[in-house]
Amino acid sequence: MNRVFLISFFLLLTRGALCAQQVSGTLTLKDAEQRFLERNLSLIAERYNIDMAQAQVLQAKLFENPVISLEQNVYNRLNGKYFDFGSEGETVVEIEQVIRLAGQRNKQVKLEKINKEIAEYQFEEVIRTLRQELNEKFVQVYFLTKSLSIYEKEVNSLQALLAGMKVQQEKGNISLMEISRLESMLFSLKKEKNERENELLTLRVEFNRLLNLPADTRIPLSLDEEVLKQLDLSRLSFADLKAMINERPDLKISRSTVSASRANLKLQKSMAFPEFSVKGNYDRAGNFINNYFAVGVSLSVPIFNRNQGNIKAARFSIQQAGVQQEDAANRADMELYTAYASLEKAVQLYQSTNMDLERNFEKLITGVNENFSKRNISLLEFIDYYDSYKETCIQLYEIKKDVFLAIENLNTTIGQNILNY
């Protein structure tokens, strides 16, 4: 619980000051997570559910208000006065206090405390799911930006090459067919680049929303790719991970829901007890003696309504919560198995791939332009080199991205950062 309260307290302290804060420079994943915890509007809104639950605990602790009744005779026929408040007039004052039996108040307080725990776990669950969305968007934006740099490089290189070749074509040294084929290739690259830019635009807007930034904010992202080289899954025991998964907020919610259902059953059973109240009465002139004082009690008789329906519903609620708890546990186990297996496959592919291909192709593509200009390679070979360079780099980025996303998926499934990046 301490982590929830610390985060919530920090949110309230810094929210006003951070409204005018601007993000500049390069944004790391750690910086993004910190800003997310401080500025995300969904988290700020969810935090109020804890405050409202705490208010319900306070409400449950309050005693019933006393009821005061006043009765005054309208017309005194003995002296002909209306609303005679004098000693000869009739006035009745009554005060009544309801006293809850069978520990109803304490049981209500216990139920509301459990509901407050559920609200806190729900806050943690919102953090867990939104943080996954944030981190995934961060990784996707980072690698899509790198992919766009490949398109940018090839487009600029082709445009420079075409400018020189058009001069040669005007001199009759190069055929129009070659120029047309290269222009067609340039057009295809620009179209693919535009599609990727639209995809990046959508991701950027969603990422900025999570950080509560203006939609047009464009912050360069920084991600340490070297951590992938230190990945060692042999130290991750599946049995240990399965034990750790029990601390996930959604599983805590399911367990607390069972407790809340049981507490509600006890409350509903207590509500079947009679309603008891104590009364005090004063009658100035309407009883067998003047200035009559009396005390009394009242007790409802539970003959017809013994809260049977609510008690029965509470029993069914316990059974339902138990089934939902079992289903949540099974679902978490399935998610863990899938996340662990997916990470294994992603790491195996990464470790079996030669990541130096990107640097090798980058050196190669420089020589390709020179050799094609000197007519040492054919047009088909030139196009093939360009396509191979682009596809290889993008696939390498995809392999790295998949490992990062698999790490994030496993961390989210466990409910804590098992692998840091």
N, C-alpha and C positions, 0 to 999 in steps of 0.2 A: 504493500500500500504506500510505503514511503516514496517510491519513485513517482507514483501518480500525484501525490500531494506536492512534491517538489516541482514537478513539471507544471502543475496547475498554478502553484504560487508564483513561479517564474513568469508564466503567461500573464497573470494579472499585473505583476510589477512592471513588465517591459512593454506591454501592448501599446500604451500611449506613446512612449518614446520611439518605438520602432516604426510607427506609422509614417514618419518622414524619412526613415532610413533608406538609402539607395544601395543597391548591390553593384559593385564595380570590380574590375579585374577578372581573374580566373576563379571559377567556382569549383571547389572540390566536393566530393560526395559528403564528406563530414560537414562542410559548411552548409550544404544544401539541407542536410538532416536537421542541423541546429536551427536554421531559419524556418524550416517546416514546423518544428515544435513550437516556435515562437509566434509564427504568423498565420498558420493554416486556419481558415475560418471554420472548417468543419470541426476541428479539435476544440476551438474556443467555444463553439456552440454546444458540443457534446459535454464539455466541462460543466455547463450549467445544470445538466441532469444530476450530477453529484450534489450540487448545491440544493436542488429541489428535493432530492431524496433525503438529505440531511434535515431539510425543513419539515419533511413528513415525520421524521423521528421526533423532532421537537413537538410537533402537533400531537403525536400519539402520547407524549408524556403529560399533556395538559389534562387537568381535571374538568369534569362537567361544570358548566356555569350554574349557579343557583338561580331559581326562578322566583321572582317577587310579584305577588298579585295584590292589587288594591281595589276594593269595592266600596262605593259611596252611594248612600241612599239619595235618590233624585228629589223627592218631595216628602217632607215631614208633615203628616196630617195632624199631628198633635199641636204644632205651633204655626202651621201654614208656611213654613220656610222651604225654599228650594236650596238644594245642596247645602244642607245644614252641617257645617263642620264643627259646630259647638258641642258642648257636653251632652246635649239631648239628641244630637244627630247620630245616625247609624253609619259606622265605618268598620270595614273588615280589612285586615292586612294578613297576608299569608306568604310565607317563604318556604320553598321546597328545594331540597338538594338530592340529586340522584347519586347513588353510590353503586359503582359497578362491582359485581360479584365475580367469584370464580377466577380471579386474576386476569380479567378481560383486558385491563389497561396494560399490564406487564406483557401479556401475550401479543397485544397490538404493537407495543414498543419493540419486542423481539422481531416480529415480522418486518417492521419498517427498517430495522437495522440490517437485516438480511437483504432487503431491497436496496439499501444504500451500498452494500457490498457488490451487488449485481451491477449497480450503476458505475461503480469504480472499475469493475472488470470490463464492462462495456466500453468504458473510456480507453482502457488498455487495448481492447480488441480493435477499436477504431484506429488507434495509433498503429497497431500491427498491420492492418490491411492497407491503410493509407501510406505507411512507410514503404511497403512493398511496391505499391503503385509508383511512388516517388522514385525509388531506386531503379525500378525497371525503366521508367521514362528517362532517367538520367543516363543509364547505359545505352539505351536505344538512340537517344539524341547524340551521344558522344560518338558512337560508331557510325551512325548515319552521316554525321558531319565529316568523318574521315572518308567515307565512301564518296561523298560529294567532292572532296578534294581531289580524288582520282579523276572524276569526270572533268573537274575544272582544269586539271593539269593536261589531260588529253585534248580537251577543247582548245585551250590556249596554244598547245603545241601544233595541233592541226591547222589552226587559223594562221599561225606564223608560217607553217610549211606551205599552205595554199597560196599565201601572198607571194612567196618567192616563185612558186611553180606557175602562177598566172603570168608572171613576167616572162618566164621561159616559154610559156604557151603562146604568148603574143609574138615571140620570136620564131615560133614554129619548131621549137625543140621538144615540146611535150604535146601529146595528143589531147584533144578535147575530152575523149572518153575517160582518160585517167583523172582529169580535173573533175569531171562530173561524178565519177565514182567516189572521189575523196570528199566532194561537197555533200554527196548523199550520206556518206559515213559521218560527216560532221553534223548533218541535220539529225541523224539518229541519236548521236551522242547528246546533242542539246535537248532532244525530246526526252530521253531517259533522265537526263540531269534535271529537267523541269519537273518530271514526275517525282523524283526523289526530293526535290525542294518542297513540293506540296506536302509530301509525307512528313518531312521535317517540320514544316510549318504547323501541321496539326499536333505533332508531338510537343513542339515548343509551347504552344498555347496551353496544352494540358499540363505540362511541367510548370509553367508560370502560374497557373491557377493553384496548383498545390502549394506553391511558395507565396501566394498572394502578391504576385508581381503584375505589372501592366502587361497586356497581351503582346505588345510589340518589343518587350525586353529581349535582348539577344546577348546572353552572357556566355563567353567561352568556357567550356567544361574541361576539367582535368581529371584523368583517371589513371591510376598506377597499374599499367598492364604487367609489370614485372612480378606482381604477386602470384600470377598464374604459374610461374616457374617454380614457386615454392609449395604448390599444392601437393598435399600428401594425404590421400583418403584412407591409407592403412591405419592411421591413428583414430579414425572415426568408427567406433563400434556401433553397429546397428542396434544392438540391445541397449547400449547406453543412451542412444538417441531416443529410443522408444520410451525409456524411463523419463527422459527430460520433457517429453511432449506433454506430460500430464500437467505441466505448469502453464500451458497455453491459456490465454484469457477466455476463449470460447468454451473450453472444457471446465474452467472454473465457474463460468456462468451456468453451465448445465448442472454442475454439482450444487451450486447455491440455489438454483431453481428448485431442486428436489427438497432442499432444506426449507425453502420458503413455502413450498406446498405443505410440508409437514407442520410448519408453524401455523399456517393458515387453518389446517384441520383442527389443531388445538384451540385456535381462536374461535372458530365456528362452533365447536362443541361448548365452549364457555358461554357463547352467546345464547345457548339454549336455556341457561339458568334464568330464573325470574329477575325482573327488573325491580330493584329495591330503591326506595327514596324515603327521606326523613323530612317531616313538615313541622313548621311552627305557625301557630294561628293566634291572631288577636281579633276579638269582636267587641266593639265598644258598647253597643246597646241592643243587639239583636238576639242575644242568647238568654238563657234562664237567669243570668245575672249580668249586670253591667261590667264592662272592662274584663271580658272573659279571655283568659289565656289558656292555650292548649298546645300540646305536642302530639304528633302522630306519625305513623309509618304507612307506606303503601307497598304492596308486593303484587306484581303481576302473576297470574296463574297460567303456566304454560300447558294448556290443555290441547288446543288446536295447533298453534304454531310453536313447535319446538326446534325451529331452524333446520328441519329435516332435509330440505332441498339443498341448502348451502353446505351442510355436512356431507351429503352424498356427492355433491359436485367437488368438494375438497378432496374426497377420497379418490375420485376419478383423476383429479389433477395430479395427485401423487403418482398414480400409475402412469399417466401420460409423461410426466417429467422423468420418471425412471426409464421409460422407453427412449425418450429423446436424449437422455444422458448416454445410454448404451449406443445409440445411433451416432452421436457426436464422437464418442471414443472410437468406434469402428471407422468412421469417416477420416478421423485424424490419422489412424494407423495406415489406411489406404493412401492418404496423401503423403505420409512419410515414406512409404515404400516407393511410390512413384517418384518423389523428389530425389530420393537417394539413388535410385536406379538411373534417373535422367542425368544426375550429376556425374555418376560413374562413366556413362557413355560419352558425355561431353568432354570430360577430362581425358578419357582414352583417345578420342579423336584429336584433341589438342596436342597431346603428348606424342602422337604418332605422325604429326604434321610438321614439315620443315618450315618453320616460321621465317627462315632467312630468304624464302622465295620472294617476299616483298622487296627486300633490298636488292636481290639479284635482278629482278625484273626491272627495277627502277634504273639500274645501271645499263641494262640491256636496251631499254626503250630509247635512251639517249643515243646509243650507237645506231639504232634502227633508223632514226630520222636522218642521221648523217649518211648512212649507206643507201637509203632510198633516194636522197637528193643526188648522190653520186651514181645512181642507177646500178648499184651493186646487188640489190635485191629487187624482186618483182613487186608489183602492186599487191598481188594476192598475199605474198609473204608479209608485206608491210601491214596489211589489214589484219592478218592472222596474229602478228605480234601485238598489235594494239588491243585486239579483243582478248588475247590471252592475258595480257598485263592487267586489264581492267577486271576481268572475271576472277583472276587469281587473287588480286588484292581484296576484292569485295568478299570472296569466299573466306579468305583468312580473317577478315574482320568479323564475318558471321560466326566463324568457329570460336573466336575469342568472346564475342558477345554472348553466344549460347552458354559458355562456361560461366560468365558473370551472372547471367540470368538464372542458371541452375543453382549457383551458390545462393543467390537471393531467395529463390524458391525454397531451398532447404532451410535457410535461416528463418523465413516466415513460417514454414510448416512447423519447425521446432518451437518458434515463439521467442527466440533469442539468437544473438549473433554467434553462431558456432564457428563460422569462417568469416574473417574480416577482410575487406578489400578497400 
